[in-house]
Amino acid sequence: MFKLAIFNDEVSQEIDRAIVVAKEYGLAALEIRSVWDKGVEKLTDSEVDRIARAVSDAGLKICSVASPFFKCPIDSDKAVAEHLDILRRCIDIGRRWDCRLIRGFAFWRNGSTDKPWDEMLRRYEDVVPILESAGATLGLENEASTFLGTGGHVATFVEKLGTDRVRITWDPANVVYDPEVEVPFPDGYENVRGNFVHVHLKDARRDPQSDEPECVALGAGIVDIPGQLQALVDDRYEGYVSLETHIRPDKLTEEELNLPGGEEFSKGAEGASRFCLAKLTEIVASLDVTAPEKG
């Protein structure tokens, strides 16, 4: 059975407050993205250690270092070098948190729907040795603001890379934002099935008037949340499912969706996350947890 987690900054910038909510809803872990108005990669060693103590004392785990790695232009050597340093720093932070999973991406697409496969592969040539030397895994997320927005996109790239050090962080709702049509579940899930290492959970839809994508409360969008979660049970997935609420009393801006984190991003987050956690608890309670026999 999978374990439930939540992004800390989908509750609060205060780690202690995120812990309180996680414990209240019986979650197993936090995914750390921004704390005290700092992106995870910018935390000091003392802040990293403070988070480690607080989470451990609460009996929780940290399931993923939610870095912004390779959310940068693909054609900038300077930006790529800076992001390789971000990866190294996040690996070090993860080691202090007993967490070997680092979240990553595949470059801003800047409106293009073309996939520069060869250039992406070239840029990732320096990534794999860094991961191998540290014994870390990169969870490459499908993200519509990058070149890999669907399950099919991210599965193709990971297959081309051909290394166990780069796996998939599957986010079915992100598919709704991509200009290419893919049904999040079951189609997107079938594309990543067997090659994902982590799951993000939120809901989304296309606005009925404008046809623009938007995040909505769990159960109000087009992502088949019960079907997706049941499939994880049936496939004996035992990793983490992290709630990434992404709804607020005041709608998040495109910039906040693409580069989430910080005080403004977390404003009004706790109430929205509590609403979604209650719905998630209800859905999980309804699942058939008797997985089918293999074969």
QUIDA-V425661 format. One record per helix or strand of 3 or more residues. SS is the DSSP state (H for helix, E for strand). FROM is the first residue (numbers start at 1). TO is the last residue. If there is no record, write none. Layout:
{{SS FROM TO} {SS FROM TO}}
This chain:
{{E 3 7} {H 8 10} {H 15 24} {E 29 32} {H 40 42} {H 45 57} {E 61 69} {H 77 96} {E 101 104} {H 117 123} {H 125 134} {E 137 141} {H 151 161} {E 166 171} {H 172 177} {H 184 192} {E 196 201} {E 203 206} {E 213 216} {H 225 234} {E 240 243} {H 254 258} {H 263 266} {H 269 286}}
